[in-house]
Amino acid sequence: MRLYEGKRFERQLGRRFRRHAETRDGIVWEIDENSKIVQCKIQGSDEYILCHYPRNWQTLPSWCKRGNAVRITHKGGMRSYFEVTGNGRSIPSPVEGPTLPNPEILYNGILTGGLVETAEAPLSCRALSVGATTYRINGVTYTLDMDGGLSVMDDGNLGLMDSASWLMDTGGNLYPLIDAAPVAPLSRYDLLVVGTDGLIDIIKGVASTSPVMPNVPADHIKLASVLVLGDEACIEDKYIDSLYEDRKLTQITYEISQHGAYVINENDEFEWLPDSHDYPECHLTVTLRDQYGWPLLGDYTLTLTKWIGTGEIYSSQSGWDADSVSQWIFASSSYEFSYKRDQSESPEITPILAVTVEGFIEGGAQRIQLLNVAGGKIP
């Protein structure tokens, strides 16, 4: 009975507090959604009042917007705790200064269109196609109307194909040219931007092994960025608005070449040579490459394994072995292993060789096709 009487008394006190809670109207000046706080001005004051709003609100209600009148309540009768609770009756006026906060300036950016892609032949493979665009800067909307005779800024960083080489059915698109790529492994970012002057420009980045995106100039917006990879002759769509990744080992390539007088022909077929040498050799050059196809130099250990077949394999650090050899000292992205065939009385078997690099296993392997004494292929 005492517990019940205590709860009833608490509810009565709550109703009294709510009836006598001081309320006032204010103007929403700023909103901090991270802290769940609304900055308000009230009648006759130029001071800001920090008001809370319920933390369980997932979205702000329509009345809780900058410049709106809201009702401010001392929650629970506590004069030090303010909360916005709904629409205000009227917008109060401060003592001095603006009655309402400055209107919000909408974001700078593309509103419609703005498609940037590689141009089609017969234009240069380093030309980009920029379609019709509407965009906003500092609250003003601009239009790129290519059919209206819009020109393109010519400041040395930007080129255009001669008008005689423009395609006739492209609807007046512009074709800015990206400068030649740097030497691998350097890369850079180039930015296509458009400004309040209605001109397209290219901001050329700095070539680096870790390229950094150039800054967008004042009173301009970004149309697109282009990742210009080293040694790339043409721009591809996949590099428009693409981000550079740190280089990593993704591929191992093989190349077979002759050793001394023992020739490996164009089809990588190893001839039977009993008259000149009992154990003829050939070289197997292994090159490590990154995700961009560039040779990759690093502190790696290469292990060459013969999966199947006869003959022996060789590295300078392991010597000759019938099954596996390793090499962990080499001064470039490539290393030459060797293979020698038996040419013995017993049947030979064509070898299949594979390289692993510290746990990275290339999906393919290298087959060295052996020829028998009659010129036929050995299985």
C-alpha positions as CSV (number, residue, x, y, z in Angstrom):
1,M,0.0,0.0,0.0
2,R,2.9,2.4,0.8
3,L,4.5,1.7,-2.5
4,Y,1.3,2.4,-4.4
5,E,0.8,5.7,-2.4
6,G,4.4,6.7,-3.2
7,K,3.9,6.3,-7.0
8,R,0.6,8.1,-7.0
9,F,2.2,11.0,-5.1
10,E,5.1,11.1,-7.6
11,R,2.6,11.3,-10.5
12,Q,0.7,14.2,-8.8
13,L,4.0,16.1,-8.4
14,G,4.8,15.5,-12.1
15,R,1.5,16.9,-13.2
16,R,2.0,20.0,-11.0
17,F,5.5,20.6,-12.4
18,R,4.2,20.4,-15.9
19,R,1.4,22.8,-15.2
20,H,3.7,25.3,-13.7
21,A,6.7,24.8,-16.0
22,E,7.9,28.0,-17.5
23,T,7.7,28.1,-21.3
24,R,8.7,30.6,-24.0
25,D,9.0,30.9,-27.7
26,G,12.4,31.1,-29.5
27,I,13.9,31.1,-33.0
28,V,16.0,28.1,-34.0
29,W,19.4,29.5,-35.0
30,E,21.7,26.5,-35.3
31,I,21.3,22.7,-34.8
32,D,24.0,20.3,-33.6
33,E,22.6,16.8,-34.4
34,N,25.7,15.1,-32.9
35,S,25.1,16.6,-29.5
36,K,21.3,16.7,-29.7
37,I,21.4,20.5,-29.0
38,V,19.5,23.4,-30.6
39,Q,20.8,26.9,-30.4
40,C,17.9,29.4,-30.0
41,K,17.2,33.1,-29.5
42,I,14.3,34.2,-27.4
43,Q,12.2,37.4,-27.2
44,G,14.1,40.5,-26.3
45,S,17.5,38.9,-26.3
46,D,20.5,38.5,-28.5
47,E,21.9,35.8,-26.3
48,Y,21.8,32.2,-27.4
49,I,20.1,29.6,-25.3
50,L,21.2,25.9,-25.7
51,C,18.2,23.7,-25.7
52,H,18.2,19.9,-25.7
53,Y,15.9,17.7,-27.7
54,P,15.1,14.0,-27.0
55,R,18.0,11.7,-27.8
56,N,15.7,9.0,-29.1
57,W,14.7,11.1,-32.1
58,Q,16.0,9.5,-35.2
59,T,15.1,12.4,-37.4
60,L,14.3,16.0,-36.6
61,P,10.6,16.9,-36.9
62,S,9.5,19.4,-39.6
63,W,9.1,22.2,-37.0
64,C,12.7,21.9,-35.8
65,K,14.4,23.8,-38.6
66,R,16.6,26.9,-38.8
67,G,14.5,30.1,-38.6
68,N,11.4,28.4,-37.2
69,A,9.6,29.3,-34.1
70,V,9.7,26.7,-31.4
71,R,8.4,26.2,-27.9
72,I,11.1,26.1,-25.2
73,T,10.3,24.4,-21.9
74,H,12.1,24.1,-18.5
75,K,11.9,20.4,-18.3
76,G,10.6,19.1,-14.9
77,G,10.7,22.7,-13.6
78,M,14.5,22.8,-13.7
79,R,15.4,26.3,-14.8
80,S,18.9,25.2,-15.9
81,Y,17.6,22.6,-18.4
82,F,15.9,23.7,-21.6
83,E,14.2,21.6,-24.1
84,V,12.4,22.3,-27.4
85,T,9.0,20.6,-27.4
86,G,7.1,21.8,-30.5
87,N,5.9,24.7,-32.6
88,G,6.1,28.2,-31.2
89,R,3.2,30.6,-31.4
90,S,5.1,33.3,-33.2
91,I,8.6,34.3,-34.2
92,P,10.0,36.6,-31.5
93,S,12.3,39.5,-32.3
94,P,15.7,40.0,-30.6
95,V,16.8,43.4,-29.2
96,E,19.0,44.1,-32.2
97,G,20.5,42.3,-35.2
98,P,18.7,40.1,-37.7
99,T,15.4,38.7,-36.8
100,L,16.1,35.5,-38.6
101,P,19.3,33.5,-39.1
102,N,21.0,33.7,-42.5
103,P,19.4,31.2,-44.9
104,E,21.4,28.1,-45.5
105,I,23.5,27.9,-48.6
106,L,22.9,24.7,-50.4
107,Y,25.8,22.4,-51.2
108,N,28.2,23.1,-54.1
109,G,28.1,20.4,-56.7
110,I,26.6,18.8,-59.8
111,L,22.8,18.9,-60.0
112,T,22.1,17.1,-63.3
113,G,24.3,15.5,-66.0
114,G,28.0,15.9,-65.6
115,L,28.9,12.6,-67.2
116,V,32.6,12.2,-67.8
117,E,33.8,9.2,-69.8
118,T,36.4,8.3,-72.4
119,A,35.8,9.7,-75.9
120,E,35.2,7.4,-78.8
121,A,37.3,7.1,-82.0
122,P,38.5,8.9,-84.0
123,L,39.4,11.1,-81.1
124,S,42.5,10.6,-79.1
125,C,42.4,7.8,-76.6
126,R,43.5,10.4,-74.0
127,A,40.4,12.5,-74.7
128,L,37.5,12.6,-72.3
129,S,33.9,13.3,-73.1
130,V,32.1,15.9,-70.8
131,G,28.4,15.9,-71.3
132,A,25.8,18.7,-70.6
133,T,25.8,19.7,-66.9
134,T,23.9,21.9,-64.4
135,Y,25.8,22.7,-61.2
136,R,25.6,25.0,-58.2
137,I,28.3,27.1,-56.6
138,N,27.6,29.4,-53.6
139,G,23.8,29.1,-54.1
140,V,23.8,30.0,-57.8
141,T,23.0,27.5,-60.5
142,Y,25.0,27.3,-63.7
143,T,24.6,25.4,-67.0
144,L,27.2,23.9,-69.2
145,D,25.4,24.1,-72.6
146,M,27.8,22.6,-75.1
147,D,25.5,23.4,-77.9
148,G,25.6,27.1,-77.0
149,G,29.1,27.7,-78.1
150,L,30.8,27.3,-74.7
151,S,34.5,27.6,-74.9
152,V,37.1,25.8,-72.9
153,M,39.9,27.5,-70.9
154,D,43.3,27.1,-72.7
155,D,46.0,27.6,-70.1
156,G,48.5,25.0,-71.2
157,N,47.1,22.2,-69.0
158,L,44.1,21.6,-71.3
159,G,43.9,20.7,-74.9
160,L,41.1,20.1,-77.4
161,M,40.9,18.2,-80.6
162,D,40.7,20.3,-83.7
163,S,37.1,21.1,-84.5
164,A,37.5,19.1,-87.8
165,S,38.1,16.0,-85.8
166,W,35.0,16.3,-83.6
167,L,32.4,13.6,-84.0
168,M,29.3,14.9,-85.7
169,D,26.7,13.0,-83.6
170,T,27.9,13.8,-80.1
171,G,25.5,16.6,-79.3
172,G,28.3,19.2,-78.8
173,N,30.2,17.4,-76.0
174,L,33.6,18.8,-75.1
175,Y,36.7,16.7,-75.4
176,P,39.5,17.8,-73.0
177,L,42.8,16.0,-73.3
178,I,44.7,14.4,-70.4
179,D,48.5,15.0,-70.6
180,A,50.8,12.1,-71.2
181,A,51.3,9.7,-68.3
182,P,54.5,9.8,-66.2
183,V,57.0,7.0,-66.2
184,A,56.1,4.0,-64.1
185,P,56.0,3.4,-61.2
186,L,55.0,7.1,-60.9
187,S,51.3,8.0,-61.2
188,R,49.2,11.2,-60.7
189,Y,45.6,12.4,-60.3
190,D,44.2,15.0,-62.7
191,L,41.0,16.9,-61.8
192,L,38.4,18.1,-64.3
193,V,36.7,21.2,-62.7
194,V,34.2,23.8,-63.8
195,G,33.8,27.3,-62.2
196,T,31.5,30.2,-62.0
197,D,33.0,31.5,-65.2
198,G,31.5,28.5,-67.0
199,L,34.8,27.1,-68.2
200,I,36.2,23.6,-67.9
201,D,39.8,23.3,-66.7
202,I,42.1,20.4,-65.9
203,I,44.1,20.6,-62.6
204,K,47.2,18.5,-63.3
205,G,48.4,16.6,-60.3
206,V,52.0,15.8,-59.2
207,A,53.5,12.5,-60.3
208,S,54.5,10.3,-57.3
209,T,54.7,6.8,-56.1
210,S,51.9,7.8,-53.7
211,P,49.8,10.3,-55.7
212,V,47.8,13.0,-53.9
213,M,44.5,14.4,-55.3
214,P,44.9,18.1,-56.2
215,N,42.7,20.7,-54.5
216,V,39.6,22.1,-56.2
217,P,40.1,25.9,-56.7
218,A,37.8,28.4,-55.1
219,D,34.5,29.0,-57.0
220,H,34.9,25.7,-58.8
221,I,33.4,22.2,-58.4
222,K,34.8,18.8,-59.3
223,L,33.4,17.1,-62.4
224,A,35.7,14.0,-62.2
225,S,39.1,12.8,-61.2
226,V,41.3,10.7,-63.4
227,L,44.0,8.3,-62.1
228,V,46.8,8.6,-64.6
229,L,49.0,5.5,-64.2
230,G,52.6,5.4,-65.3
231,D,53.4,4.4,-68.9
232,E,49.7,4.1,-69.8
233,A,49.2,5.2,-73.4
234,C,45.4,5.5,-73.1
235,I,42.8,6.6,-70.5
236,E,40.3,3.9,-69.5
237,D,36.8,4.4,-68.0
238,K,37.8,2.3,-65.0
239,Y,40.4,5.0,-64.0
240,I,37.8,7.8,-63.9
241,D,37.0,8.6,-60.3
242,S,39.2,5.7,-59.3
243,L,41.6,5.7,-56.3
244,Y,45.2,4.6,-56.3
245,E,46.0,1.5,-54.3
246,D,49.4,0.8,-52.8
247,R,51.3,-1.6,-55.0
248,K,51.2,-5.3,-54.1
249,L,52.2,-8.6,-55.6
250,T,49.4,-9.9,-57.8
251,Q,51.1,-11.7,-60.7
252,I,54.1,-13.9,-61.6
253,T,55.0,-14.1,-65.2
254,Y,57.4,-16.6,-67.0
255,E,59.6,-16.4,-70.0
256,I,61.7,-19.2,-71.4
257,S,64.9,-18.5,-73.3
258,Q,67.9,-20.4,-74.6
259,H,71.0,-21.2,-72.6
260,G,74.2,-21.1,-74.6
261,A,73.9,-22.9,-77.9
262,Y,70.8,-24.8,-76.9
263,V,67.9,-23.1,-78.5
264,I,64.3,-22.9,-77.3
265,N,62.1,-22.1,-80.3
266,E,59.1,-19.8,-80.5
267,N,56.7,-22.6,-79.2
268,D,58.9,-23.2,-76.1
269,E,59.8,-26.7,-77.4
270,F,63.0,-28.2,-76.0
271,E,64.8,-30.2,-78.7
272,W,66.6,-33.5,-78.3
273,L,70.3,-32.7,-78.4
274,P,72.3,-35.8,-77.7
275,D,75.0,-35.0,-80.2
276,S,76.0,-31.7,-78.6
277,H,75.3,-32.2,-74.9
278,D,74.0,-34.9,-72.6
279,Y,72.1,-32.5,-70.4
280,P,71.1,-29.3,-72.3
281,E,69.8,-26.4,-70.3
282,C,67.4,-23.5,-70.8
283,H,66.6,-20.4,-68.7
284,L,63.2,-19.7,-67.0
285,T,63.0,-16.0,-66.2
286,V,60.4,-15.2,-63.4
287,T,59.1,-11.6,-63.1
288,L,57.1,-10.4,-60.1
289,R,54.3,-7.9,-61.0
290,D,51.8,-5.7,-59.2
291,Q,48.1,-5.1,-59.8
292,Y,49.0,-2.5,-62.5
293,G,51.2,-4.9,-64.4
294,W,54.4,-3.2,-63.4
295,P,57.5,-5.2,-62.4
296,L,57.7,-5.2,-58.6
297,L,61.0,-5.1,-56.7
298,G,61.0,-6.3,-53.1
299,D,62.6,-8.4,-50.5
300,Y,61.1,-11.7,-51.5
301,T,62.0,-15.4,-51.5
302,L,61.2,-17.2,-54.8
303,T,60.8,-21.0,-54.7
304,L,60.7,-22.9,-58.0
305,T,59.0,-26.3,-57.7
306,K,58.8,-29.1,-60.3
307,W,55.3,-30.4,-60.0
308,I,55.8,-33.2,-62.5
309,G,58.3,-34.4,-65.1
310,T,61.9,-35.4,-65.4
311,G,65.1,-33.3,-65.3
312,E,66.5,-30.9,-62.7
313,I,66.0,-27.2,-61.8
314,Y,68.6,-24.7,-60.6
315,S,69.1,-21.5,-58.6
316,S,72.4,-19.9,-57.7
317,Q,71.7,-20.3,-54.0
318,S,70.2,-23.8,-53.9
319,G,72.2,-25.4,-56.8
320,W,70.7,-28.2,-58.8
321,D,67.8,-30.3,-57.5
322,A,65.2,-32.6,-58.9
323,D,62.3,-31.1,-57.0
324,S,62.6,-27.6,-55.5
325,V,65.1,-24.7,-55.4
326,S,64.9,-21.2,-53.8
327,Q,66.4,-17.8,-54.4
328,W,66.2,-14.9,-51.9
329,I,68.8,-12.6,-53.3
330,F,68.2,-10.8,-56.6
331,A,68.7,-7.2,-57.6
332,S,65.7,-6.6,-59.7
333,S,62.1,-7.7,-60.1
334,S,63.2,-10.7,-62.2
335,Y,65.4,-13.8,-61.6
336,E,66.6,-16.5,-64.0
337,F,66.3,-20.1,-62.9
338,S,67.6,-22.9,-65.1
339,Y,66.2,-26.3,-66.2
340,K,68.1,-29.2,-67.7
341,R,66.6,-32.3,-69.3
342,D,67.9,-35.8,-68.9
343,Q,68.0,-37.2,-72.4
344,S,68.5,-40.6,-70.8
345,E,67.6,-44.1,-72.0
346,S,64.5,-44.1,-69.7
347,P,61.5,-42.2,-70.9
348,E,61.4,-38.5,-70.1
349,I,58.3,-36.7,-69.0
350,T,57.6,-33.1,-69.9
351,P,58.0,-30.9,-66.7
352,I,55.5,-28.5,-65.2
353,L,57.2,-25.8,-63.1
354,A,55.6,-23.3,-60.7
355,V,56.9,-20.5,-58.5
356,T,55.7,-19.5,-55.1
357,V,56.6,-16.2,-53.3
358,E,56.3,-16.3,-49.5
359,G,52.9,-17.9,-49.5
360,F,51.6,-16.2,-52.7
361,I,50.9,-18.9,-55.2
362,E,50.4,-17.9,-58.9
363,G,47.4,-19.7,-60.4
364,G,49.3,-20.7,-63.5
365,A,52.4,-22.8,-64.1
366,Q,55.0,-23.1,-66.8
367,R,55.2,-26.2,-69.0
368,I,58.4,-26.8,-71.0
369,Q,57.5,-29.1,-73.9
370,L,60.2,-31.7,-74.6
371,L,60.8,-33.2,-78.0
372,N,62.1,-36.7,-78.5
373,V,64.8,-37.9,-80.9
374,A,62.4,-38.1,-83.8
375,G,61.1,-34.6,-83.2
376,G,57.9,-35.7,-81.6
377,K,56.5,-34.2,-78.4
378,I,57.1,-36.1,-75.1
379,P,54.0,-36.4,-73.0
